Amino acid sequence: MSKISIYIGGLLCVIGVLSYIFTGFEHPTALIPVALGALIALCGWLTQKQPEKAKIYMHIAVTLALVGFIGSAARIPKLEGFGNIKSVSIWSSSVLFFILAGLYVQSFIKARTNKEVDPDA
């Protein structure tokens, strides 16, 4: 999951920077995916460097992905049309945040079901 976090975090950064550039540097809120994507990528990188703390870093990353999804998906009903850079940016970041959150949840479920049962418990 750490590599996926780094890649999708990087994609979110690219989406945010490109949307900020293509909107003429007028809308700083276009950089929100950059901030969240960079933090998610950082969590992935820290997981690789400190595997003993992977649990906390991935929980932080899933929280960021859920916040990003809720924040971007809440803007979708307010969009006026499709095809402009604003709508493409919001839709693409929403989809990436949703996919990432889903992958995290699947990973957490898999980790829980694969735990060995402690006979002394």
C-alpha positions as CSV (number, residue, x, y, z in Angstrom):
1,M,0.0,0.0,0.0
2,S,2.9,2.4,0.5
3,K,3.8,2.4,-3.2
4,I,0.2,3.0,-4.2
5,S,0.0,5.8,-1.7
6,I,3.1,7.4,-3.2
7,Y,1.8,7.1,-6.8
8,I,-1.7,8.3,-6.2
9,G,-0.4,11.1,-3.9
10,G,1.8,12.1,-6.8
11,L,-1.1,12.0,-9.2
12,L,-3.2,14.2,-6.9
13,C,-0.3,16.7,-6.8
14,V,-0.1,16.8,-10.6
15,I,-3.9,17.3,-10.8
16,G,-3.8,20.2,-8.4
17,V,-0.8,21.9,-9.9
18,L,-2.2,21.6,-13.5
19,S,-5.6,22.8,-12.5
20,Y,-4.0,25.8,-10.7
21,I,-2.0,26.6,-13.8
22,F,-4.8,26.2,-16.2
23,T,-7.1,28.4,-14.2
24,G,-4.7,31.2,-14.6
25,F,-3.3,31.1,-11.0
26,E,-6.5,32.6,-9.8
27,H,-8.0,29.9,-7.6
28,P,-5.6,28.8,-4.8
29,T,-8.2,26.2,-3.7
30,A,-7.1,24.2,-6.8
31,L,-4.0,23.4,-4.7
32,I,-5.9,21.5,-2.1
33,P,-5.3,18.1,-3.9
34,V,-1.6,19.0,-3.8
35,A,-1.5,19.4,-0.1
36,L,-3.5,16.2,0.6
37,G,-1.7,14.3,-2.1
38,A,1.7,15.3,-0.7
39,L,0.7,14.3,2.8
40,I,-0.6,10.9,1.5
41,A,2.6,10.4,-0.5
42,L,4.6,11.3,2.6
43,C,2.7,8.7,4.7
44,G,3.6,6.1,2.0
45,W,7.2,7.1,2.0
46,L,7.4,7.0,5.9
47,T,5.8,3.6,5.8
48,Q,8.6,2.3,3.7
49,K,11.3,4.0,5.9
50,Q,9.7,3.0,9.2
51,P,7.7,-0.3,8.7
52,E,7.2,-0.7,12.4
53,K,5.0,2.5,12.3
54,A,3.1,1.5,9.1
55,K,-0.2,1.1,10.9
56,I,-0.3,4.8,12.1
57,Y,0.9,6.2,8.8
58,M,-1.7,4.2,6.8
59,H,-4.4,5.3,9.2
60,I,-3.4,8.9,8.7
61,A,-3.4,8.4,4.9
62,V,-6.9,6.8,4.9
63,T,-8.2,9.7,7.0
64,L,-6.7,12.2,4.5
65,A,-8.2,10.2,1.6
66,L,-11.6,10.3,3.2
67,V,-11.4,14.0,3.9
68,G,-10.3,14.6,0.3
69,F,-13.1,12.5,-1.1
70,I,-15.8,14.1,1.1
71,G,-14.5,17.6,0.3
72,S,-14.2,17.1,-3.4
73,A,-17.4,15.1,-3.8
74,A,-19.4,17.7,-2.0
75,R,-18.5,20.2,-4.7
76,I,-19.7,18.0,-7.6
77,P,-23.4,19.0,-7.3
78,K,-22.4,22.6,-7.6
79,L,-20.6,22.2,-10.9
80,E,-21.9,24.0,-13.9
81,G,-21.3,21.7,-16.8
82,F,-18.5,19.2,-17.6
83,G,-15.4,19.6,-19.6
84,N,-13.9,22.7,-18.1
85,I,-10.7,22.4,-16.1
86,K,-12.6,23.0,-12.8
87,S,-15.0,20.1,-13.3
88,V,-12.3,17.7,-14.6
89,S,-10.1,18.5,-11.7
90,I,-12.9,18.0,-9.1
91,W,-14.1,14.8,-10.7
92,S,-10.6,13.3,-11.1
93,S,-9.5,14.1,-7.6
94,S,-12.8,12.7,-6.2
95,V,-12.3,9.5,-8.1
96,L,-8.7,9.1,-7.0
97,F,-9.5,9.8,-3.4
98,F,-12.4,7.3,-3.6
99,I,-10.2,4.6,-5.1
100,L,-7.5,5.2,-2.6
101,A,-9.9,5.1,0.4
102,G,-11.4,1.9,-1.0
103,L,-7.9,0.3,-1.4
104,Y,-7.0,1.3,2.2
105,V,-10.3,-0.2,3.5
106,Q,-9.6,-3.5,1.6
107,S,-6.1,-3.6,3.0
108,F,-7.3,-3.0,6.5
109,I,-9.9,-5.8,6.2
110,K,-7.3,-8.2,4.7
111,A,-4.9,-7.4,7.6
112,R,-7.6,-8.0,10.2
113,T,-8.7,-11.3,8.7
114,N,-5.2,-12.6,8.2
115,K,-4.2,-12.0,11.9
116,E,-3.2,-15.2,13.7
117,V,-5.5,-16.1,16.5
118,D,-3.6,-16.0,19.8
119,P,-4.3,-19.3,21.7
120,D,-3.7,-17.5,25.1
121,A,-6.2,-14.8,24.5
